[in-house]
């Protein structure tokens, strides 16, 4: 679909005539899912490994103007694969059990806004459709008519290509009826370039008489007058004096030395500081971690504009939910998205966000939520 015709801000709308449902895919979720797919793709040389997991969202039956169902995909939950049988997303017995437990954890419930709506995986094979294991998994975990599957074919030098699969007459088609570029800027157009600050000096009023270049002595006097000081009575240098004694050279050099001193001081401070975790109490390193409840889910947010988040290469969110513990790896795209949705199972959940700024500095913030 032409990005200019997208009717819902923040979503890509997959609308194919003749299909039983319209799919709304959150662009924020797309960014993070693209990173997840490409991470697996780059983990294995040549063909690349496939990543997969559970799509999270909601199903609104008859919500479209023509009475069709609307499926909104807002997030996803990765389910790991050890690739014991090669780069394809083929799960062993334990991994299949984990997939089932994830689906049960996110089982759709009318009392909450988000639940499991389908399945996704990367596709690095020659075939472009669902295989027998995909179909068996979907039939077993997603028997509802509105169940959806998403296949994403990653590429190293251009945008990935994706396609949705919906049941038609109770069965999935051999190929997606509409594929689309799986990259935000290809769906919405490039974002406008940030405006660069202007460092131009204000224009000087022109004079009808040509101005003569001022002598070095006159320049120094004018400089002291600008600062509100009286110029010292110093004998003007001879014409043959060194150029480095004139103010037009020393002023820029002083500014350069000042910047160099600040930079070296900052680097020295980093080098002398303790390695490991930095305190998040510093005003410029706070992460702004917050947790709010929405029905049975917790919305975990942090300040995506924080200096540590903008500078970080990766992060880790540790979740302790009663006896359940789960680490969530965060890449740059996920960190700068600034939030995740988590369904809690106990009355007390502890979140610990770790942001890796560089090899010497990490920033940590911990927050405990109680019901």
Residue pairs with C-beta under 8 A, 6 or more apart in sequence:
1 12
1 13
1 14
1 15
1 178
1 180
3 186
3 187
3 188
3 189
4 189
6 12
6 13
6 187
6 188
7 13
8 24
10 26
10 27
10 28
11 24
11 25
11 26
11 27
11 72
12 24
12 25
12 27
12 30
12 180
12 187
13 22
13 23
13 24
13 25
14 22
14 23
14 24
14 25
14 164
14 178
14 180
15 22
15 23
16 177
16 178
18 177
19 68
19 166
19 168
19 177
20 68
20 69
20 145
20 146
20 166
20 167
20 168
21 68
21 69
21 70
21 71
21 146
21 148
21 166
22 64
22 68
22 69
22 70
22 71
23 71
23 73
23 148
23 164
24 70
24 71
24 72
24 73
25 73
26 72
26 73
26 74
26 75
27 184
27 187
27 188
28 337
29 73
29 74
29 75
29 76
30 182
30 183
30 184
30 187
31 184
31 333
31 337
32 76
32 331
32 333
32 334
32 337
33 76
33 120
33 152
34 152
34 160
34 182
34 183
34 333
35 331
35 332
35 333
35 334
36 51
36 53
36 76
36 78
36 331
37 51
37 122
37 152
37 154
37 160
37 182
38 154
38 160
39 51
39 331
40 48
40 49
40 50
40 51
40 122
41 48
41 49
41 51
41 122
41 124
41 154
41 156
42 48
42 156
43 49
44 83
44 87
47 87
47 124
48 87
48 122
48 124
48 154
49 81
49 83
49 87
49 122
49 124
50 81
50 87
50 88
50 89
50 121
50 122
50 123
50 124
51 78
51 81
51 89
51 121
51 122
52 78
52 79
52 81
52 89
52 119
52 120
52 121
52 122
53 76
53 77
53 78
53 79
53 99
53 102
53 119
53 120
53 121
54 76
54 77
54 79
54 99
54 102
54 103
54 106
54 116
54 118
54 119
54 120
55 73
55 76
55 116
55 117
55 118
55 119
55 120
55 148
55 150
56 73
56 74
56 75
56 76
56 77
56 106
56 114
56 115
56 116
56 117
56 341
57 71
57 72
57 73
57 74
57 75
57 114
57 115
57 117
58 71
58 72
58 74
58 113
58 114
58 115
58 117
59 69
59 70
59 71
59 72
59 108
59 117
59 144
59 146
60 69
60 70
60 71
60 72
61 69
61 146
62 68
62 69
63 69
63 70
64 70
69 146
71 117
71 118
71 146
71 148
73 117
73 118
73 148
73 150
74 114
74 341
75 114
75 340
75 341
76 120
77 102
77 106
77 116
79 91
79 95
79 98
79 99
79 102
80 95
80 98
81 89
81 90
81 91
81 95
82 92
82 95
83 90
84 92
87 124
88 124
88 125
89 121
89 122
90 133
91 98
91 99
91 133
96 137
99 137
99 141
100 140
100 141
102 116
103 116
103 141
103 142
105 343
105 345
106 114
106 115
106 116
106 343
107 115
107 116
108 115
108 116
108 117
108 144
109 115
109 296
111 295
111 296
112 294
112 295
112 296
112 297
112 343
113 294
113 295
113 297
114 297
114 341
114 343
116 141
116 142
117 142
117 146
117 147
117 148
118 138
118 142
118 147
118 148
118 149
118 150
119 134
119 137
119 138
119 141
119 142
119 147
119 148
119 149
119 150
120 149
120 150
120 151
120 152
121 134
121 150
121 151
121 152
122 151
122 152
122 153
122 154
123 151
123 152
123 153
124 153
124 154
125 131
128 151
128 153
128 163
128 175
128 176
129 151
129 165
129 173
129 174
129 175
129 176
130 138
130 149
130 151
130 165
130 172
134 149
135 172
138 147
138 149
138 172
145 167
145 170
146 166
147 167
148 164
148 165
148 166
149 164
149 165
149 172
150 162
150 163
150 164
150 165
151 162
151 163
151 165
151 176
152 160
152 161
152 162
152 182
153 160
153 161
153 162
154 160
155 161
159 181
159 182
159 183
159 186
160 181
160 182
160 183
161 179
161 180
161 181
161 182
162 179
162 180
162 181
162 182
163 175
163 176
163 177
163 178
163 179
163 180
164 176
164 178
165 172
165 173
165 176
166 172
180 187
181 187
185 191
214 222
215 236
216 236
216 237
216 246
216 247
216 248
217 234
217 236
219 246
219 247
219 248
220 231
220 234
220 247
221 231
223 231
223 247
223 251
224 230
224 231
224 232
225 231
237 245
237 246
243 249
244 250
270 360
270 361
271 360
273 360
273 361
275 360
276 362
277 354
277 362
277 363
277 364
278 285
278 357
278 361
278 362
278 363
278 364
279 285
280 286
280 287
280 363
280 364
280 365
284 307
285 306
285 307
285 308
285 363
286 303
286 306
286 365
287 302
287 303
287 306
287 308
287 309
287 353
287 355
287 363
287 365
288 301
288 302
288 303
288 306
288 365
289 300
289 301
289 302
289 351
289 353
289 365
289 366
289 367
290 300
290 301
290 302
290 367
291 298
291 299
291 300
291 301
291 349
291 351
291 367
291 369
292 298
292 299
292 301
293 299
293 369
293 371
296 343
296 344
297 341
297 342
297 343
297 344
298 341
298 342
298 343
298 344
298 349
298 369
299 339
299 341
300 317
300 339
300 340
300 341
300 342
300 351
301 338
301 339
302 309
302 338
302 339
302 353
302 365
303 309
303 338
304 310
304 335
304 336
304 337
304 338
308 355
308 357
308 363
309 315
309 335
309 336
309 338
309 355
310 336
311 357
311 358
312 332
312 335
312 355
312 356
312 357
312 363
313 332
313 356
313 357
313 358
314 329
314 330
314 331
314 332
314 335
314 356
315 329
315 330
315 331
315 334
315 335
315 353
315 354
315 355
315 356
316 327
316 328
316 329
316 330
316 353
316 354
316 356
317 327
317 328
317 330
317 340
317 351
317 352
317 353
317 354
318 325
318 326
318 327
318 328
318 351
318 352
318 353
318 354
319 325
319 326
319 327
319 328
319 342
319 349
319 350
319 351
320 349
320 350
320 352
321 342
321 344
321 345
321 346
321 349
322 345
322 346
322 348
322 349
324 345
324 346
328 340
334 340
335 355
342 349
344 369
347 370
347 371
348 368
348 369
348 370
348 371
349 368
349 369
350 366
350 367
350 368
350 369
351 366
351 367
351 368
351 369
352 364
352 365
352 366
353 364
353 365
353 366
353 367
354 362
354 363
354 364
355 362
355 363
355 364
356 362
357 363
